[in-house]
Amino acid sequence: MTSRLVDEIRDSARRDRRALMAGVAASILWIALAVSHPTVTYHFAPAVLAAAPALAAADRRSSRTGVVVAGLLFAHLTTAGLWAADALRGPTFFGSDGAGLEALVMAWLGGLVAGAIAGRRLPAVDPDPATVPAVPAPVGAEGDQQADQSDGDGGDHRPLEA
C-alpha cells in the first residue's frame, strides 16, 4: 500500500510539474512570512498549502491521491520545520499555546478541500493505458427490440434470426 502511494505521488510529480511547483511556492511563501513575523499566525496558510497542488493540477492524468497526499506532505513538513524553528508563536483560534497543532488541523482541512477539488477534476486511478485491460464493447441483448442496434453508420446491425 505504501509503495503504491509513493509511486502515485512520484508519477503525479513527473506528470504535473505545475502542481509540484504550486506546493513548493506556497511552502516558501509561508516559510518567509512565518520566519519574518513569528508572532503573527497565518491561520489559513497550511490549508492553502495542502490544497495548492490540487488547485494547480493541470494534467488530467495526475492521480487524485497523488496530488492530495503531496499537498498534505508539503503542509506537514513545512509545519514541522516552522514549529521546530519556533516560528509559530502567534495566537490561535482555540487559545492554545502555539499555532503548531492548529496548523496541522488546518492542513487536514485543506486536504479535505483538496480531495473535493481533485475529485471533480482528476481521475481516481491512474489511467495508464498499459495497465488498464481492454474491455470489449457491450453487445445488445438478443430479442430486445428496444436496444439501439445502430453504430451510427445508418446500417441495421441486428442479430440474424435462426
SEBANU-392723 format. One record per residue (C-alpha): residue number from 1; x, y, z. Coordinates in Angstrom, 1 decimal, always signed. Example, Ala and Ser with C-alpha at 12.3 -4.5 7.8 and 13.67 -1.06 7.14 Angstrom:
BEGIN
guro:1	X:+12.3	Y:-4.5	Z:+7.8
guro:2	X:+13.7	Y:-1.1	Z:+7.1
% end
This chain:
BEGIN
guro:1	X:+0.0	Y:+0.0	Z:+0.0
guro:2	X:+2.7	Y:+2.5	Z:+1.0
guro:3	X:+4.8	Y:+1.8	Z:-2.1
guro:4	X:+1.8	Y:+2.3	Z:-4.3
guro:5	X:+1.1	Y:+5.6	Z:-2.7
guro:6	X:+4.7	Y:+6.7	Z:-3.1
guro:7	X:+4.5	Y:+5.6	Z:-6.8
guro:8	X:+1.4	Y:+7.6	Z:-7.3
guro:9	X:+3.0	Y:+10.7	Z:-5.8
guro:10	X:+6.1	Y:+10.3	Z:-7.9
guro:11	X:+4.1	Y:+9.7	Z:-11.1
guro:12	X:+1.9	Y:+12.8	Z:-10.3
guro:13	X:+5.1	Y:+14.9	Z:-9.8
guro:14	X:+6.5	Y:+13.7	Z:-13.0
guro:15	X:+3.4	Y:+14.4	Z:-15.0
guro:16	X:+2.3	Y:+17.6	Z:-13.4
guro:17	X:+5.2	Y:+19.9	Z:-12.6
guro:18	X:+2.7	Y:+22.8	Z:-12.2
guro:19	X:+1.1	Y:+21.1	Z:-9.1
guro:20	X:+4.5	Y:+20.4	Z:-7.6
guro:21	X:+5.7	Y:+23.9	Z:-8.2
guro:22	X:+2.5	Y:+25.3	Z:-6.6
guro:23	X:+3.2	Y:+23.3	Z:-3.4
guro:24	X:+6.8	Y:+24.5	Z:-3.4
guro:25	X:+5.8	Y:+28.1	Z:-3.9
guro:26	X:+3.1	Y:+28.0	Z:-1.2
guro:27	X:+5.6	Y:+26.4	Z:+1.2
guro:28	X:+8.3	Y:+29.0	Z:+0.5
guro:29	X:+5.8	Y:+31.9	Z:+0.9
guro:30	X:+4.5	Y:+30.6	Z:+4.2
guro:31	X:+8.1	Y:+30.0	Z:+5.5
guro:32	X:+9.1	Y:+33.5	Z:+4.5
guro:33	X:+6.0	Y:+35.0	Z:+6.2
guro:34	X:+6.3	Y:+32.9	Z:+9.4
guro:35	X:+10.0	Y:+33.5	Z:+9.8
guro:36	X:+9.8	Y:+37.2	Z:+9.3
guro:37	X:+6.8	Y:+37.6	Z:+11.6
guro:38	X:+6.9	Y:+34.7	Z:+14.1
guro:39	X:+4.3	Y:+36.2	Z:+16.4
guro:40	X:+1.7	Y:+36.5	Z:+13.7
guro:41	X:-0.4	Y:+33.5	Z:+12.9
guro:42	X:-1.3	Y:+32.8	Z:+9.2
guro:43	X:-4.3	Y:+30.6	Z:+10.1
guro:44	X:-5.2	Y:+29.5	Z:+6.6
guro:45	X:-1.6	Y:+29.1	Z:+5.2
guro:46	X:-1.5	Y:+25.3	Z:+6.0
guro:47	X:-4.9	Y:+24.8	Z:+4.4
guro:48	X:-3.9	Y:+26.7	Z:+1.2
guro:49	X:-0.6	Y:+24.9	Z:+1.1
guro:50	X:-2.3	Y:+21.5	Z:+1.4
guro:51	X:-4.8	Y:+22.4	Z:-1.4
guro:52	X:-2.3	Y:+24.1	Z:-3.7
guro:53	X:-1.2	Y:+21.1	Z:-5.7
guro:54	X:-4.8	Y:+20.0	Z:-6.3
guro:55	X:-5.7	Y:+23.6	Z:-7.3
guro:56	X:-2.8	Y:+23.8	Z:-9.7
guro:57	X:-3.0	Y:+20.3	Z:-11.2
guro:58	X:-3.4	Y:+20.8	Z:-14.9
guro:59	X:-2.7	Y:+17.3	Z:-16.2
guro:60	X:-5.8	Y:+15.2	Z:-16.3
guro:61	X:-3.6	Y:+12.1	Z:-16.0
guro:62	X:-2.4	Y:+13.2	Z:-12.5
guro:63	X:-3.5	Y:+10.9	Z:-9.8
guro:64	X:-6.1	Y:+12.3	Z:-7.4
guro:65	X:-4.4	Y:+10.5	Z:-4.5
guro:66	X:-1.0	Y:+11.7	Z:-5.6
guro:67	X:-1.8	Y:+15.4	Z:-5.6
guro:68	X:-3.8	Y:+15.3	Z:-2.3
guro:69	X:-1.1	Y:+13.4	Z:-0.4
guro:70	X:+1.6	Y:+15.6	Z:-1.9
guro:71	X:-0.2	Y:+18.7	Z:-0.6
guro:72	X:-0.5	Y:+17.2	Z:+2.8
guro:73	X:+3.1	Y:+16.2	Z:+2.8
guro:74	X:+4.1	Y:+19.8	Z:+1.9
guro:75	X:+1.9	Y:+21.2	Z:+4.7
guro:76	X:+3.1	Y:+18.8	Z:+7.4
guro:77	X:+6.8	Y:+19.1	Z:+6.5
guro:78	X:+6.5	Y:+22.9	Z:+6.4
guro:79	X:+4.6	Y:+23.0	Z:+9.7
guro:80	X:+7.1	Y:+20.7	Z:+11.4
guro:81	X:+10.0	Y:+22.9	Z:+10.2
guro:82	X:+8.4	Y:+26.1	Z:+11.3
guro:83	X:+7.4	Y:+24.6	Z:+14.7
guro:84	X:+10.9	Y:+23.3	Z:+15.3
guro:85	X:+12.3	Y:+26.8	Z:+14.4
guro:86	X:+9.8	Y:+28.4	Z:+16.9
guro:87	X:+8.2	Y:+30.4	Z:+14.1
guro:88	X:+4.7	Y:+29.5	Z:+15.1
guro:89	X:+4.3	Y:+31.6	Z:+18.2
guro:90	X:+1.2	Y:+33.7	Z:+17.3
guro:91	X:-2.3	Y:+33.5	Z:+18.7
guro:92	X:-4.6	Y:+30.6	Z:+17.7
guro:93	X:-8.4	Y:+30.3	Z:+17.1
guro:94	X:-8.7	Y:+28.0	Z:+20.2
guro:95	X:-6.5	Y:+29.9	Z:+22.6
guro:96	X:-3.9	Y:+27.1	Z:+22.9
guro:97	X:-0.2	Y:+27.7	Z:+23.2
guro:98	X:+1.5	Y:+28.0	Z:+19.8
guro:99	X:-0.1	Y:+27.5	Z:+16.4
guro:100	X:+1.6	Y:+24.2	Z:+15.5
guro:101	X:-1.3	Y:+22.0	Z:+16.4
guro:102	X:-3.7	Y:+24.4	Z:+14.8
guro:103	X:-1.6	Y:+24.4	Z:+11.7
guro:104	X:-1.8	Y:+20.6	Z:+11.5
guro:105	X:-5.6	Y:+20.7	Z:+11.9
guro:106	X:-5.9	Y:+23.4	Z:+9.2
guro:107	X:-3.6	Y:+21.3	Z:+6.9
guro:108	X:-6.1	Y:+18.4	Z:+7.2
guro:109	X:-9.0	Y:+20.7	Z:+6.5
guro:110	X:-7.1	Y:+21.9	Z:+3.4
guro:111	X:-6.5	Y:+18.2	Z:+2.5
guro:112	X:-10.3	Y:+17.6	Z:+2.6
guro:113	X:-10.9	Y:+20.6	Z:+0.3
guro:114	X:-8.1	Y:+19.4	Z:-2.0
guro:115	X:-9.7	Y:+15.9	Z:-2.1
guro:116	X:-13.0	Y:+17.5	Z:-3.1
guro:117	X:-11.3	Y:+19.7	Z:-5.7
guro:118	X:-9.3	Y:+16.8	Z:-7.1
guro:119	X:-12.4	Y:+14.5	Z:-7.0
guro:120	X:-14.1	Y:+16.8	Z:-9.5
guro:121	X:-11.0	Y:+17.5	Z:-11.7
guro:122	X:-8.9	Y:+14.4	Z:-11.7
guro:123	X:-9.4	Y:+10.6	Z:-12.1
guro:124	X:-9.4	Y:+8.3	Z:-9.1
guro:125	X:-6.9	Y:+5.9	Z:-10.6
guro:126	X:-4.0	Y:+6.5	Z:-12.9
guro:127	X:-5.5	Y:+5.8	Z:-16.4
guro:128	X:-2.2	Y:+4.4	Z:-17.8
guro:129	X:-3.3	Y:+2.5	Z:-21.0
guro:130	X:-0.6	Y:-0.1	Z:-20.4
guro:131	X:-2.1	Y:-1.1	Z:-17.0
guro:132	X:-5.8	Y:-0.9	Z:-17.9
guro:133	X:-7.1	Y:-4.1	Z:-19.6
guro:134	X:-9.1	Y:-3.7	Z:-22.8
guro:135	X:-12.8	Y:-4.2	Z:-22.2
guro:136	X:-14.9	Y:-5.4	Z:-25.1
guro:137	X:-17.9	Y:-3.2	Z:-26.1
guro:138	X:-21.2	Y:-4.4	Z:-24.7
guro:139	X:-23.4	Y:-6.3	Z:-27.0
guro:140	X:-27.1	Y:-5.6	Z:-27.2
guro:141	X:-29.4	Y:-8.3	Z:-25.8
guro:142	X:-30.8	Y:-10.6	Z:-28.5
guro:143	X:-34.5	Y:-10.2	Z:-28.9
guro:144	X:-34.5	Y:-6.8	Z:-27.1
guro:145	X:-36.4	Y:-4.6	Z:-29.6
guro:146	X:-35.7	Y:-1.5	Z:-27.5
guro:147	X:-31.9	Y:-1.9	Z:-27.7
guro:148	X:-30.1	Y:+0.5	Z:-30.1
guro:149	X:-28.6	Y:-1.7	Z:-32.8
guro:150	X:-27.1	Y:+1.1	Z:-34.9
guro:151	X:-23.5	Y:+2.1	Z:-34.7
guro:152	X:-24.2	Y:+5.4	Z:-36.4
guro:153	X:-23.4	Y:+4.4	Z:-40.0
guro:154	X:-27.1	Y:+4.0	Z:-40.9
guro:155	X:-26.9	Y:+0.2	Z:-41.3
guro:156	X:-29.0	Y:-2.2	Z:-39.4
guro:157	X:-26.9	Y:-4.4	Z:-37.2
guro:158	X:-29.4	Y:-6.7	Z:-35.6
guro:159	X:-28.5	Y:-10.3	Z:-34.8
guro:160	X:-29.5	Y:-12.7	Z:-37.6
guro:161	X:-32.7	Y:-14.8	Z:-36.9
guro:162	X:-32.1	Y:-18.5	Z:-36.9
% end
